[in-house]
């Protein structure tokens, strides 16, 4: 993973995009702090899939714990959980 200041990224855009396309992960920094991460497209897709699988596995584990405790959930409760934190 290569850290690149945003100003340098602007100056060397084509070269750094080519590096990302070749598989290198870039972290753009602003004032020395990470601001943006650039991944090769295939890696970004796989990362989203991995996070989705992990979330589904956590939900399945939670469901099994609730079943073991003899608890059930209604559709209304699921919808309320989904909307929790939304405006």
N, C-alpha and C positions, 0 to 999 in steps of 0.2 A: 504494500500500500504506500503510495507516494503522496506526500503533502505538497501542495502547490499553492502559493499565494495567488489570489484572484488577479492581481495586476500581471503576474507572470503568465497566468493562463490566457489572458487576453492577448498578450504579446506572442504566444506560441500555440495558439488555438489548434491549428491544423496538426501540428506535431503531437500535441497531447491527446487529441481525439484519436489519432492513429494508434497511439499507445494503448488507449482504452479499448479500441476495437480489437487490438491484438491480445487483450486479456488482462491488461494492467488496471488495477483499481486506483482511482485518483480521489484525493480528498482536497477540495478547495478550501483555503483558509482565508479568514478576514482578521487582520490584526493578530495573527498567530493562533486563532481559534478555529476549529473545524466549522465550516458553514454548509458545504454541499459535498455529497459523495457521488462520484461518477463510476458506474460499473459497465462492463460489457453487457449488451442487451440480453444475451442468453443467461448470464449470471443473475441479472435482476429478475428475470422471469422465474428462474429456479428458486431464488430467495423468497419471492412472493408465494410460490407454491409450498415451500417448506413451512413458512409461517402459517399458511392456511391449514396445512396438515396438522401442525402442532396445536392450533386452536381447536380443530375438530377432535383431536385426541383428548384434549383437556375437557371438552364438553362431554365426550363419551365416558370418560372416567368419572366426571361429576354425576352423570346420569346413573351409572352403576352404583356409586356410593348412595345416592338417593333411593334407588331400588332396594339396596341392601338394608336400608333403614326403614323400608316400608312406606316411603313418601312418594307422592305423585305430584305432578305439576299440571296446571290447567293451561289451556291456550291463552287465556287472558293474562296469566302470570308471565308466560313467555313473551308476549307482546309488551307487557310492562317493562320487563328486563331489557328487551331490545331498545325500547324508547327511553330508558333511563339515561339521564344526562343530556337529552336533546331538549331544545327549546320549544 
